[in-house]
C-alpha cells in the first residue's frame, strides 16, 4: 500500500509485506521468460540434426538454470527495496496492513498509521480449487514452482490458461513429461478462437491433454505418484502437481468494509476510470482492482491516479 501524506510534493509511507517487485518481477513474467528462453535453447539443440549440425543435449543442470535466473531477479528486488528505504520522501513499513477505520490502518496488528489519501495495490495470488486444497496432497503454484529442488520426470498441470501453457512449455523443453487437465473445452479459452484452437491442437501433439475434465479428487497412488481423479473415472498421474487455475485479488484480508471500500463479486476492489474506490480519498490499482493482471496495465493506472490525485491536491 501507498499512504501519501501529500502526494503533490510531500512524504509517502510505503507498506510492503513481501519482497519488492511484485508478481511480474518475482514470480511472473520476468523469471518465467528467462526459463522459457532456456527451454527454447534446449529445443533448438534437439533440432540441430535437421540443420546438419552435430549438437546434442547431454544434460540439464536445473540448479544452474535457477541460479542464473534468480541471481538477476534477487538483485533487482534488493535494489528496489533499497531505493525505497533510502528515499528521503519515503518511509518504508514492512508488514501486512489492514484498515481499522476510513483512513486508519494498522500494520501487523500493532503499528497504527493514518492518512488522508491511501492507494491499495496489494496484488493477487494463485487460485486453488477446493478439491485440491483440501486433499492433503502437496502441490505447487506459479508462485512456488520455479523454486523446486530438482526436475521431476513428470508434472500434472491443472489449468489451461497462459500460465499453465507457459510452464508446460518450459518443463517439457527441459525433458519433463507433461499431463494437462483443464475444465474448458480448449486451451487458452479467453484468447481468439482461432488462436485457441490452433494452440490446443499443437499442445495435444506434445502433451497428454485432458479437456472438459472435472476433478473429483487428488491422492497418492500405490507407487507414490500424485493421482488426479477425474469425473469420467480415469486418473492422471505424475511426480508433481502444478495448479495454474487462475489468480484472485489479495483483498479479502484488508478490512475494506471498515473503510467503506466496496468489492466486486470476484473480490476485486470496485474503482472508476481514475482508480477511485467507493470511499473518498482511497484509490486502488493493479491486480487488486483490475481485470487485466498485467504490469503494464498497473503502470498506466498508476500514471492516471498520479494525475488525478495531484489535481485534487492542487485544487484544495
Protein Blocks (a to p, Z undefined) as FASTA:
>chain_A
ZZdfblmlpccddddfbdehijmlmmmmmmmmmmmmmmmmmmmmmmmmmnopabdcfbdc
fklmmmmmmmmmmmmmmmmmmmmmmpmkbccdedddddfbfkbcceehlagcddfbdcdd
ebpaddddfklmmnopacddfklmmmpfbdcfbdcdedjbfklmmmmmmmmmnopacddd
dfbfbehklpcfklmmmmmmmmmmmmccdehiacfbdcddfkopacdddfkopacddfbd
cddebjaddfklnommmnopacdfkopacddfkopafbehiacehjllpcbdcfklmmmm
mmmmmmmmmmmmmmZZ
